[in-house]
């Protein structure tokens, strides 16, 4: 029981996991932003190429 308590207290005071979680959330937000930007860019490119193809 005492060993489990010591382990629990060590985990609670260790901040490395919190930092890793923050970096993971930042990476996820950046990935969402990139996917959104690429979807918009892809749609714009598709309409541009469709217009060019129809004019040819």
C-alpha positions, 0 to 999 in steps of 0.5 A: 500500500505504501509503495502504491502511495509513493508511486501515485505521489510521484506521478502527480508531481511529474509534469512531463506528461502534462507537457507531452499532452499540451504538445499533442493538443497543439499538433492536433490543432495544427493538423486540423488547420492544415487539413481545412486549408488543403480542402479549401485549396483543393476545392478552389483548384478543382473549380479553376481547372474545370473552368479552364477545361470548359474554355478549351 
